[in-house]
Amino acid sequence: MESITLESFFQERVEENERLFTKEEIKQIQRHKVCMHKVYLLGLINGKDCYGKNKILD
C-alpha cells in the first residue's frame, strides 16, 4: 500500500474541489495549511463518528 501524507491528501481534496473556492480562499488555505489540516481532520473524525468508519474511509 502506498504511503500518503496528510499534506498530500489534503492538497488532493482541495484540488479536486477547486471550483468550490475563490482564488482568495485558495490563497487563505495555502497561508493557513496547519489550521486547515486540523479543521479537515475534525470534519473527517466527526463524519466517521456520525456515519461509521466504512462510509467515510472506504
mmJSON file of the N, C-alpha and C atoms, coordinates in Angstrom:
{"data_MODEL":{"atom_site":{
"group_PDB":["ATOM","ATOM","ATOM","ATOM","ATOM","ATOM","ATOM","ATOM","ATOM","ATOM","ATOM","ATOM","ATOM","ATOM","ATOM","ATOM","ATOM","ATOM","ATOM","ATOM","ATOM","ATOM","ATOM","ATOM","ATOM","ATOM","ATOM","ATOM","ATOM","ATOM","ATOM","ATOM","ATOM","ATOM","ATOM","ATOM","ATOM","ATOM","ATOM","ATOM","ATOM","ATOM","ATOM","ATOM","ATOM","ATOM","ATOM","ATOM","ATOM","ATOM","ATOM","ATOM","ATOM","ATOM","ATOM","ATOM","ATOM","ATOM","ATOM","ATOM","ATOM","ATOM","ATOM","ATOM","ATOM","ATOM","ATOM","ATOM","ATOM","ATOM","ATOM","ATOM","ATOM","ATOM","ATOM","ATOM","ATOM","ATOM","ATOM","ATOM","ATOM","ATOM","ATOM","ATOM","ATOM","ATOM","ATOM","ATOM","ATOM","ATOM","ATOM","ATOM","ATOM","ATOM","ATOM","ATOM","ATOM","ATOM","ATOM","ATOM","ATOM","ATOM","ATOM","ATOM","ATOM","ATOM","ATOM","ATOM","ATOM","ATOM","ATOM","ATOM","ATOM","ATOM","ATOM","ATOM","ATOM","ATOM","ATOM","ATOM","ATOM","ATOM","ATOM","ATOM","ATOM","ATOM","ATOM","ATOM","ATOM","ATOM","ATOM","ATOM","ATOM","ATOM","ATOM","ATOM","ATOM","ATOM","ATOM","ATOM","ATOM","ATOM","ATOM","ATOM","ATOM","ATOM","ATOM","ATOM","ATOM","ATOM","ATOM","ATOM","ATOM","ATOM","ATOM","ATOM","ATOM","ATOM","ATOM","ATOM","ATOM","ATOM","ATOM","ATOM","ATOM","ATOM","ATOM","ATOM","ATOM","ATOM","ATOM","ATOM","ATOM","ATOM"],
"id":[1,2,3,4,5,6,7,8,9,10,11,12,13,14,15,16,17,18,19,20,21,22,23,24,25,26,27,28,29,30,31,32,33,34,35,36,37,38,39,40,41,42,43,44,45,46,47,48,49,50,51,52,53,54,55,56,57,58,59,60,61,62,63,64,65,66,67,68,69,70,71,72,73,74,75,76,77,78,79,80,81,82,83,84,85,86,87,88,89,90,91,92,93,94,95,96,97,98,99,100,101,102,103,104,105,106,107,108,109,110,111,112,113,114,115,116,117,118,119,120,121,122,123,124,125,126,127,128,129,130,131,132,133,134,135,136,137,138,139,140,141,142,143,144,145,146,147,148,149,150,151,152,153,154,155,156,157,158,159,160,161,162,163,164,165,166,167,168,169,170,171,172,173,174],
"type_symbol":["N","C","C","N","C","C","N","C","C","N","C","C","N","C","C","N","C","C","N","C","C","N","C","C","N","C","C","N","C","C","N","C","C","N","C","C","N","C","C","N","C","C","N","C","C","N","C","C","N","C","C","N","C","C","N","C","C","N","C","C","N","C","C","N","C","C","N","C","C","N","C","C","N","C","C","N","C","C","N","C","C","N","C","C","N","C","C","N","C","C","N","C","C","N","C","C","N","C","C","N","C","C","N","C","C","N","C","C","N","C","C","N","C","C","N","C","C","N","C","C","N","C","C","N","C","C","N","C","C","N","C","C","N","C","C","N","C","C","N","C","C","N","C","C","N","C","C","N","C","C","N","C","C","N","C","C","N","C","C","N","C","C","N","C","C","N","C","C","N","C","C","N","C","C"],
"label_atom_id":["N","CA","C","N","CA","C","N","CA","C","N","CA","C","N","CA","C","N","CA","C","N","CA","C","N","CA","C","N","CA","C","N","CA","C","N","CA","C","N","CA","C","N","CA","C","N","CA","C","N","CA","C","N","CA","C","N","CA","C","N","CA","C","N","CA","C","N","CA","C","N","CA","C","N","CA","C","N","CA","C","N","CA","C","N","CA","C","N","CA","C","N","CA","C","N","CA","C","N","CA","C","N","CA","C","N","CA","C","N","CA","C","N","CA","C","N","CA","C","N","CA","C","N","CA","C","N","CA","C","N","CA","C","N","CA","C","N","CA","C","N","CA","C","N","CA","C","N","CA","C","N","CA","C","N","CA","C","N","CA","C","N","CA","C","N","CA","C","N","CA","C","N","CA","C","N","CA","C","N","CA","C","N","CA","C","N","CA","C","N","CA","C","N","CA","C","N","CA","C","N","CA","C"],
"label_alt_id":[null,null,null,null,null,null,null,null,null,null,null,null,null,null,null,null,null,null,null,null,null,null,null,null,null,null,null,null,null,null,null,null,null,null,null,null,null,null,null,null,null,null,null,null,null,null,null,null,null,null,null,null,null,null,null,null,null,null,null,null,null,null,null,null,null,null,null,null,null,null,null,null,null,null,null,null,null,null,null,null,null,null,null,null,null,null,null,null,null,null,null,null,null,null,null,null,null,null,null,null,null,null,null,null,null,null,null,null,null,null,null,null,null,null,null,null,null,null,null,null,null,null,null,null,null,null,null,null,null,null,null,null,null,null,null,null,null,null,null,null,null,null,null,null,null,null,null,null,null,null,null,null,null,null,null,null,null,null,null,null,null,null,null,null,null,null,null,null,null,null,null,null,null,null],
"label_comp_id":["MET","MET","MET","GLU","GLU","GLU","SER","SER","SER","ILE","ILE","ILE","THR","THR","THR","LEU","LEU","LEU","GLU","GLU","GLU","SER","SER","SER","PHE","PHE","PHE","PHE","PHE","PHE","GLN","GLN","GLN","GLU","GLU","GLU","ARG","ARG","ARG","VAL","VAL","VAL","GLU","GLU","GLU","GLU","GLU","GLU","ASN","ASN","ASN","GLU","GLU","GLU","ARG","ARG","ARG","LEU","LEU","LEU","PHE","PHE","PHE","THR","THR","THR","LYS","LYS","LYS","GLU","GLU","GLU","GLU","GLU","GLU","ILE","ILE","ILE","LYS","LYS","LYS","GLN","GLN","GLN","ILE","ILE","ILE","GLN","GLN","GLN","ARG","ARG","ARG","HIS","HIS","HIS","LYS","LYS","LYS","VAL","VAL","VAL","CYS","CYS","CYS","MET","MET","MET","HIS","HIS","HIS","LYS","LYS","LYS","VAL","VAL","VAL","TYR","TYR","TYR","LEU","LEU","LEU","LEU","LEU","LEU","GLY","GLY","GLY","LEU","LEU","LEU","ILE","ILE","ILE","ASN","ASN","ASN","GLY","GLY","GLY","LYS","LYS","LYS","ASP","ASP","ASP","CYS","CYS","CYS","TYR","TYR","TYR","GLY","GLY","GLY","LYS","LYS","LYS","ASN","ASN","ASN","LYS","LYS","LYS","ILE","ILE","ILE","LEU","LEU","LEU","ASP","ASP","ASP"],
"label_asym_id":["A","A","A","A","A","A","A","A","A","A","A","A","A","A","A","A","A","A","A","A","A","A","A","A","A","A","A","A","A","A","A","A","A","A","A","A","A","A","A","A","A","A","A","A","A","A","A","A","A","A","A","A","A","A","A","A","A","A","A","A","A","A","A","A","A","A","A","A","A","A","A","A","A","A","A","A","A","A","A","A","A","A","A","A","A","A","A","A","A","A","A","A","A","A","A","A","A","A","A","A","A","A","A","A","A","A","A","A","A","A","A","A","A","A","A","A","A","A","A","A","A","A","A","A","A","A","A","A","A","A","A","A","A","A","A","A","A","A","A","A","A","A","A","A","A","A","A","A","A","A","A","A","A","A","A","A","A","A","A","A","A","A","A","A","A","A","A","A","A","A","A","A","A","A"],
"label_entity_id":["1","1","1","1","1","1","1","1","1","1","1","1","1","1","1","1","1","1","1","1","1","1","1","1","1","1","1","1","1","1","1","1","1","1","1","1","1","1","1","1","1","1","1","1","1","1","1","1","1","1","1","1","1","1","1","1","1","1","1","1","1","1","1","1","1","1","1","1","1","1","1","1","1","1","1","1","1","1","1","1","1","1","1","1","1","1","1","1","1","1","1","1","1","1","1","1","1","1","1","1","1","1","1","1","1","1","1","1","1","1","1","1","1","1","1","1","1","1","1","1","1","1","1","1","1","1","1","1","1","1","1","1","1","1","1","1","1","1","1","1","1","1","1","1","1","1","1","1","1","1","1","1","1","1","1","1","1","1","1","1","1","1","1","1","1","1","1","1","1","1","1","1","1","1"],
"label_seq_id":[1,1,1,2,2,2,3,3,3,4,4,4,5,5,5,6,6,6,7,7,7,8,8,8,9,9,9,10,10,10,11,11,11,12,12,12,13,13,13,14,14,14,15,15,15,16,16,16,17,17,17,18,18,18,19,19,19,20,20,20,21,21,21,22,22,22,23,23,23,24,24,24,25,25,25,26,26,26,27,27,27,28,28,28,29,29,29,30,30,30,31,31,31,32,32,32,33,33,33,34,34,34,35,35,35,36,36,36,37,37,37,38,38,38,39,39,39,40,40,40,41,41,41,42,42,42,43,43,43,44,44,44,45,45,45,46,46,46,47,47,47,48,48,48,49,49,49,50,50,50,51,51,51,52,52,52,53,53,53,54,54,54,55,55,55,56,56,56,57,57,57,58,58,58],
"pdbx_PDB_ins_code":[null,null,null,null,null,null,null,null,null,null,null,null,null,null,null,null,null,null,null,null,null,null,null,null,null,null,null,null,null,null,null,null,null,null,null,null,null,null,null,null,null,null,null,null,null,null,null,null,null,null,null,null,null,null,null,null,null,null,null,null,null,null,null,null,null,null,null,null,null,null,null,null,null,null,null,null,null,null,null,null,null,null,null,null,null,null,null,null,null,null,null,null,null,null,null,null,null,null,null,null,null,null,null,null,null,null,null,null,null,null,null,null,null,null,null,null,null,null,null,null,null,null,null,null,null,null,null,null,null,null,null,null,null,null,null,null,null,null,null,null,null,null,null,null,null,null,null,null,null,null,null,null,null,null,null,null,null,null,null,null,null,null,null,null,null,null,null,null,null,null,null,null,null,null],
"Cartn_x":[0.841,0.0,0.884,0.525,1.277,1.06,2.131,2.054,1.562,0.602,0.033,0.216,0.731,0.873,-0.409,-0.613,-1.786,-1.768,-0.598,-0.497,-0.88,-0.383,-0.708,-2.186,-2.728,-4.137,-5.023,-4.701,-5.458,-5.369,-4.161,-3.962,-4.787,-4.834,-5.65,-7.12,-7.614,-9.023,-9.306,-8.411,-8.609,-8.613,-7.649,-7.568,-8.795,-9.287,-10.47,-11.709,-11.725,-12.894,-12.588,-11.602,-11.139,-12.261,-13.224,-14.307,-15.176,-15.054,-15.821,-15.205,-13.927,-13.198,-12.877,-12.887,-12.408,-10.877,-10.249,-8.792,-8.305,-9.027,-8.652,-8.766,-9.791,-9.929,-8.796,-8.399,-7.271,-6.007,-5.787,-4.629,-4.679,-5.863,-6.017,-5.726,-6.204,-5.948,-4.451,-3.762,-2.323,-1.564,-2.025,-1.36,-1.564,-2.663,-3.018,-3.145,-2.167,-2.231,-2.392,-1.628,-1.678,-3.081,-3.653,-5.005,-6.023,-5.88,-6.809,-6.712,-5.512,-5.356,-6.124,-6.035,-6.745,-8.258,-8.734,-10.173,-10.639,-9.857,-10.191,-10.253,-9.268,-9.255,-10.459,-10.82,-12.005,-13.254,-13.38,-14.526,-14.524,-13.353,-13.247,-13.614,-13.106,-13.396,-14.876,-15.443,-16.871,-17.728,-17.344,-18.08,-18.023,-16.852,-16.696,-17.599,-17.633,-18.481,-19.961,-20.357,-21.764,-22.191,-21.337,-21.737,-21.045,-20.058,-19.34,-18.111,-17.15,-15.85,-16.001,-16.792,-16.882,-17.441,-18.298,-18.896,-17.93,-17.041,-16.157,-14.827,-14.238,-12.876,-12.788,-13.871,-13.834,-13.43],
"Cartn_y":[-1.187,0.0,1.249,2.206,3.451,4.315,4.907,5.797,7.169,7.714,9.014,9.943,11.135,12.108,12.921,13.47,14.316,15.496,16.08,17.248,16.917,15.789,15.435,15.067,14.381,14.002,15.247,16.18,17.421,18.221,18.329,19.08,18.482,17.156,16.497,16.852,16.873,17.217,18.643,19.571,20.97,21.069,20.415,20.471,19.846,18.731,18.08,18.965,19.82,20.667,22.141,22.411,23.781,24.719,24.215,25.086,25.624,25.027,25.494,26.726,27.003,28.079,29.202,30.424,31.561,31.567,32.385,32.496,32.983,33.916,34.429,33.337,32.52,31.412,30.399,30.116,29.209,29.788,31.094,31.735,31.612,31.796,31.668,30.236,29.273,27.869,27.608,28.11,27.901,28.602,29.765,30.51,29.873,29.161,28.607,27.087,26.445,24.999,24.207,24.533,23.749,23.803,24.981,25.134,24.397,24.519,23.85,22.333,21.801,20.361,19.914,20.701,20.363,20.393,21.414,21.524,20.346,19.989,18.861,17.569,17.365,16.163,16.117,17.267,17.306,16.895,17.383,17.005,15.527,14.986,13.566,12.717,13.106,12.362,12.466,13.657,13.823,13.033,13.021,12.234,10.756,10.284,8.883,8.568,9.472,9.257,9.226,10.07,10.156,9.007,8.629,7.69,6.355,6.205,4.947,4.913,4.139,4.061,3.648,2.666,2.142,3.154,4.044,5.022,6.137,6.529,7.675,7.244,6.19,5.854,4.789,4.328,3.313,3.916],
"Cartn_z":[0.0,0.0,0.0,-0.803,-0.913,0.324,0.831,1.984,1.524,2.241,1.898,3.089,2.843,3.919,4.035,5.21,5.422,4.461,4.278,3.399,1.963,1.443,0.051,-0.079,0.917,0.905,0.913,1.794,1.905,0.608,0.048,-1.19,-2.327,-2.4,-3.435,-3.264,-2.036,-1.802,-2.242,-1.933,-2.335,-3.852,-4.505,-5.964,-6.621,-6.073,-6.632,-6.511,-5.504,-5.249,-5.475,-6.312,-6.54,-6.973,-7.704,-8.188,-7.044,-5.859,-4.708,-4.052,-4.384,-3.722,-4.692,-4.157,-4.939,-4.89,-5.725,-5.705,-4.339,-3.757,-2.434,-1.373,-1.45,-0.489,-0.641,-1.864,-2.105,-1.477,-1.623,-1.004,0.513,1.086,2.541,2.994,2.254,2.58,2.568,1.539,1.432,2.567,2.969,4.049,5.416,5.569,6.885,6.819,6.201,5.975,7.26,8.293,9.534,10.132,10.187,10.723,9.85,8.549,7.632,7.754,7.947,8.14,9.381,10.442,11.685,11.478,10.786,10.515,9.662,8.651,7.787,8.602,9.477,10.311,11.247,11.814,12.671,11.898,10.678,9.848,9.524,9.231,8.927,10.151,11.3,12.535,12.874,12.769,13.062,12.082,10.809,9.822,10.151,10.571,10.957,12.141,13.132,14.305,13.929,12.976,12.576,11.676,10.73,9.687,9.747,10.602,10.719,9.847,10.274,9.592,8.126,7.823,6.467,5.47,5.911,4.993,4.633,5.553,5.334,4.72,5.19,4.807,3.733,3.173,2.102,0.793],
"occupancy":[1.0,1.0,1.0,1.0,1.0,1.0,1.0,1.0,1.0,1.0,1.0,1.0,1.0,1.0,1.0,1.0,1.0,1.0,1.0,1.0,1.0,1.0,1.0,1.0,1.0,1.0,1.0,1.0,1.0,1.0,1.0,1.0,1.0,1.0,1.0,1.0,1.0,1.0,1.0,1.0,1.0,1.0,1.0,1.0,1.0,1.0,1.0,1.0,1.0,1.0,1.0,1.0,1.0,1.0,1.0,1.0,1.0,1.0,1.0,1.0,1.0,1.0,1.0,1.0,1.0,1.0,1.0,1.0,1.0,1.0,1.0,1.0,1.0,1.0,1.0,1.0,1.0,1.0,1.0,1.0,1.0,1.0,1.0,1.0,1.0,1.0,1.0,1.0,1.0,1.0,1.0,1.0,1.0,1.0,1.0,1.0,1.0,1.0,1.0,1.0,1.0,1.0,1.0,1.0,1.0,1.0,1.0,1.0,1.0,1.0,1.0,1.0,1.0,1.0,1.0,1.0,1.0,1.0,1.0,1.0,1.0,1.0,1.0,1.0,1.0,1.0,1.0,1.0,1.0,1.0,1.0,1.0,1.0,1.0,1.0,1.0,1.0,1.0,1.0,1.0,1.0,1.0,1.0,1.0,1.0,1.0,1.0,1.0,1.0,1.0,1.0,1.0,1.0,1.0,1.0,1.0,1.0,1.0,1.0,1.0,1.0,1.0,1.0,1.0,1.0,1.0,1.0,1.0,1.0,1.0,1.0,1.0,1.0,1.0],
"B_iso_or_equiv":[0.0,0.0,0.0,0.0,0.0,0.0,0.0,0.0,0.0,0.0,0.0,0.0,0.0,0.0,0.0,0.0,0.0,0.0,0.0,0.0,0.0,0.0,0.0,0.0,0.0,0.0,0.0,0.0,0.0,0.0,0.0,0.0,0.0,0.0,0.0,0.0,0.0,0.0,0.0,0.0,0.0,0.0,0.0,0.0,0.0,0.0,0.0,0.0,0.0,0.0,0.0,0.0,0.0,0.0,0.0,0.0,0.0,0.0,0.0,0.0,0.0,0.0,0.0,0.0,0.0,0.0,0.0,0.0,0.0,0.0,0.0,0.0,0.0,0.0,0.0,0.0,0.0,0.0,0.0,0.0,0.0,0.0,0.0,0.0,0.0,0.0,0.0,0.0,0.0,0.0,0.0,0.0,0.0,0.0,0.0,0.0,0.0,0.0,0.0,0.0,0.0,0.0,0.0,0.0,0.0,0.0,0.0,0.0,0.0,0.0,0.0,0.0,0.0,0.0,0.0,0.0,0.0,0.0,0.0,0.0,0.0,0.0,0.0,0.0,0.0,0.0,0.0,0.0,0.0,0.0,0.0,0.0,0.0,0.0,0.0,0.0,0.0,0.0,0.0,0.0,0.0,0.0,0.0,0.0,0.0,0.0,0.0,0.0,0.0,0.0,0.0,0.0,0.0,0.0,0.0,0.0,0.0,0.0,0.0,0.0,0.0,0.0,0.0,0.0,0.0,0.0,0.0,0.0,0.0,0.0,0.0,0.0,0.0,0.0],
"pdbx_formal_charge":[null,null,null,null,null,null,null,null,null,null,null,null,null,null,null,null,null,null,null,null,null,null,null,null,null,null,null,null,null,null,null,null,null,null,null,null,null,null,null,null,null,null,null,null,null,null,null,null,null,null,null,null,null,null,null,null,null,null,null,null,null,null,null,null,null,null,null,null,null,null,null,null,null,null,null,null,null,null,null,null,null,null,null,null,null,null,null,null,null,null,null,null,null,null,null,null,null,null,null,null,null,null,null,null,null,null,null,null,null,null,null,null,null,null,null,null,null,null,null,null,null,null,null,null,null,null,null,null,null,null,null,null,null,null,null,null,null,null,null,null,null,null,null,null,null,null,null,null,null,null,null,null,null,null,null,null,null,null,null,null,null,null,null,null,null,null,null,null,null,null,null,null,null,null],
"auth_seq_id":[1,1,1,2,2,2,3,3,3,4,4,4,5,5,5,6,6,6,7,7,7,8,8,8,9,9,9,10,10,10,11,11,11,12,12,12,13,13,13,14,14,14,15,15,15,16,16,16,17,17,17,18,18,18,19,19,19,20,20,20,21,21,21,22,22,22,23,23,23,24,24,24,25,25,25,26,26,26,27,27,27,28,28,28,29,29,29,30,30,30,31,31,31,32,32,32,33,33,33,34,34,34,35,35,35,36,36,36,37,37,37,38,38,38,39,39,39,40,40,40,41,41,41,42,42,42,43,43,43,44,44,44,45,45,45,46,46,46,47,47,47,48,48,48,49,49,49,50,50,50,51,51,51,52,52,52,53,53,53,54,54,54,55,55,55,56,56,56,57,57,57,58,58,58],
"auth_comp_id":["MET","MET","MET","GLU","GLU","GLU","SER","SER","SER","ILE","ILE","ILE","THR","THR","THR","LEU","LEU","LEU","GLU","GLU","GLU","SER","SER","SER","PHE","PHE","PHE","PHE","PHE","PHE","GLN","GLN","GLN","GLU","GLU","GLU","ARG","ARG","ARG","VAL","VAL","VAL","GLU","GLU","GLU","GLU","GLU","GLU","ASN","ASN","ASN","GLU","GLU","GLU","ARG","ARG","ARG","LEU","LEU","LEU","PHE","PHE","PHE","THR","THR","THR","LYS","LYS","LYS","GLU","GLU","GLU","GLU","GLU","GLU","ILE","ILE","ILE","LYS","LYS","LYS","GLN","GLN","GLN","ILE","ILE","ILE","GLN","GLN","GLN","ARG","ARG","ARG","HIS","HIS","HIS","LYS","LYS","LYS","VAL","VAL","VAL","CYS","CYS","CYS","MET","MET","MET","HIS","HIS","HIS","LYS","LYS","LYS","VAL","VAL","VAL","TYR","TYR","TYR","LEU","LEU","LEU","LEU","LEU","LEU","GLY","GLY","GLY","LEU","LEU","LEU","ILE","ILE","ILE","ASN","ASN","ASN","GLY","GLY","GLY","LYS","LYS","LYS","ASP","ASP","ASP","CYS","CYS","CYS","TYR","TYR","TYR","GLY","GLY","GLY","LYS","LYS","LYS","ASN","ASN","ASN","LYS","LYS","LYS","ILE","ILE","ILE","LEU","LEU","LEU","ASP","ASP","ASP"],
"auth_asym_id":["A","A","A","A","A","A","A","A","A","A","A","A","A","A","A","A","A","A","A","A","A","A","A","A","A","A","A","A","A","A","A","A","A","A","A","A","A","A","A","A","A","A","A","A","A","A","A","A","A","A","A","A","A","A","A","A","A","A","A","A","A","A","A","A","A","A","A","A","A","A","A","A","A","A","A","A","A","A","A","A","A","A","A","A","A","A","A","A","A","A","A","A","A","A","A","A","A","A","A","A","A","A","A","A","A","A","A","A","A","A","A","A","A","A","A","A","A","A","A","A","A","A","A","A","A","A","A","A","A","A","A","A","A","A","A","A","A","A","A","A","A","A","A","A","A","A","A","A","A","A","A","A","A","A","A","A","A","A","A","A","A","A","A","A","A","A","A","A","A","A","A","A","A","A"],
"auth_atom_id":["N","CA","C","N","CA","C","N","CA","C","N","CA","C","N","CA","C","N","CA","C","N","CA","C","N","CA","C","N","CA","C","N","CA","C","N","CA","C","N","CA","C","N","CA","C","N","CA","C","N","CA","C","N","CA","C","N","CA","C","N","CA","C","N","CA","C","N","CA","C","N","CA","C","N","CA","C","N","CA","C","N","CA","C","N","CA","C","N","CA","C","N","CA","C","N","CA","C","N","CA","C","N","CA","C","N","CA","C","N","CA","C","N","CA","C","N","CA","C","N","CA","C","N","CA","C","N","CA","C","N","CA","C","N","CA","C","N","CA","C","N","CA","C","N","CA","C","N","CA","C","N","CA","C","N","CA","C","N","CA","C","N","CA","C","N","CA","C","N","CA","C","N","CA","C","N","CA","C","N","CA","C","N","CA","C","N","CA","C","N","CA","C","N","CA","C","N","CA","C","N","CA","C"],
"pdbx_PDB_model_num":[1,1,1,1,1,1,1,1,1,1,1,1,1,1,1,1,1,1,1,1,1,1,1,1,1,1,1,1,1,1,1,1,1,1,1,1,1,1,1,1,1,1,1,1,1,1,1,1,1,1,1,1,1,1,1,1,1,1,1,1,1,1,1,1,1,1,1,1,1,1,1,1,1,1,1,1,1,1,1,1,1,1,1,1,1,1,1,1,1,1,1,1,1,1,1,1,1,1,1,1,1,1,1,1,1,1,1,1,1,1,1,1,1,1,1,1,1,1,1,1,1,1,1,1,1,1,1,1,1,1,1,1,1,1,1,1,1,1,1,1,1,1,1,1,1,1,1,1,1,1,1,1,1,1,1,1,1,1,1,1,1,1,1,1,1,1,1,1,1,1,1,1,1,1]
}}}
